[in-house]
Amino acid sequence: MIGVSGMRGTVGGTLTPPVVARMAAALAVWLGRSSSNRPLKVVLGRDTRPSGPWVRDAAAASLVASGVRLIDLEVATTPGVAMMVAHLGADAGVVITASHNPIQWNGLKFLDRRGVAPPARVAEEIRRLYDLHAADFARVESLVPPERNTQTHALHVKRVLDHVDELGISTRRFKVVLDSVNGAGCVPTHTLLSKLGCQIVHLNGTPDGRFAHEPEPTEANLRGLADEVRRQRADVGFAQDPDADRLAVVDETGRYIGEEYSLALAARLVLARKPGGVAVANLSTSRMLDDIAAAHGGRVVRSAVGEANVVQTMLEHNAVIGGEGNGGVIDPRIVLGRDSLVGMAYVLQLMTELKKPLSSIVADIPAYRIVKTKFECRREDADRAVAALREAFAAERIDLQDGIRIDWPDAWVHARASNTEPIMRIIAEAPTEESARSRIEAVRAVVDRALK
């Protein structure tokens, strides 16, 4: 699968050394055409998957052969790589990861000079160069030896600590159960929590990529974490995905709060400090964020789905916080990308300032239920469906920047075509699950009539 942020495939299946080398060569060609810097500088890091070393080597071979000055960060989180792209003044970044996909997957995620996934038009151009087998390999006199840099974890932790009350949190001696799924977040997250004075029970904390459970941080995959929080009588449980850009939270009762609350809790902290500030989230993220912003005199700006779209909207509106409902928290002062370390530190800071258990803090946020569904649908059919929905719900508040989002006073529905699969997704949020499902049924009825 090739999309806006790079490629993913199955190891030994669709993802092979020639495929990886070809994609890395296409990136180098695009960089050579778009930048006057010589030599080009690219930062590369990987998560802990067992296939990571050969994927890194295949990508590195093409980049170095193209005359690129390659800086290898070794095992690093995706937000860590993004931070280092900007910190080192690189032209681009490459993360060897398949995010939350199972262990048989791996891939390349591209970052631009800001440390952000490139815009769709750039991704399309790199894809075109890949399809053309484009390459521009350098002569020997233009080759630059690759370098290693091991500063990522320490710098990342320091930047997060700069924005919380390290001493204040440390005095609370929170007991934290952390599930790093044996991914790239193991080392820096343990370091961060240690510096915040936490008593840490670290599940799956060996960075060997041997995922102890399905790596996506959903409720079904985190029952072990919830059980351990109860057994340890811990204050909070945190779960990361393999590249540590997503965060899910479990409260002190062992209840899975989920990924949507990661951004909501972080926004509660930041907007209280910066009343009147702007928060940004994509169209499929919970309206909890709107309630929190309104309570602090702020407002929410919605973007199209995708981290790059969220970041671009944040920059345009000078947002103080942003992210996505998949557990992605973005503080632009630290890194322009989703960052589980930021989310954890901000939850602990919020618990410290409010002097309440996490369950009580969550109870103060208006609760909604999100229901998601999807069905096979070609892109051209999805466009017809959106047009029909626009006509059928013309009396409601509508946003068309990514499919269609329809807003009512107490609910919303977002219908959009997938960027990577021939499917259409319909997501609804309302005060109750029954109400959310009824909204989906109403929307689906219009879609079915339009596609007959």
Secondary structure by P-SEA (a helix, b strand, c coil): ccccccccccccccccaaaaaaaaaaaaaaaaaccccccbbbbbbbccccaaaaaaaaaaaaaaaaccbbbbcccccaaaaaaaaaaacccbbbbbccccccccccbbbbbccccccccaaaaaaaaaaaaaccccccccccbbbbbbbcaaaaaaaaaaaaccaaaaaaaaccbbbbbcccccaaaaaaaaaaaaccccccccccccccccccccccccccaaaaaaaaaacccbbbbbcccccbbbbbccccccccccaaaaaaaaaaaaacccbbbbbcccccaaaaaaaaaacbbbbbbcccaaaaaaaaaaacccbbbcccbbbbcccccccccaaaaaaaaaaaaaaacccaaaaaaacbbbbbbbbbccccaaaaaaaaaaaaaaaccccccccccbbbbccccbbbbbbbccccbbbbbbbcccaaaaaaaaaaaaaaaaaaac
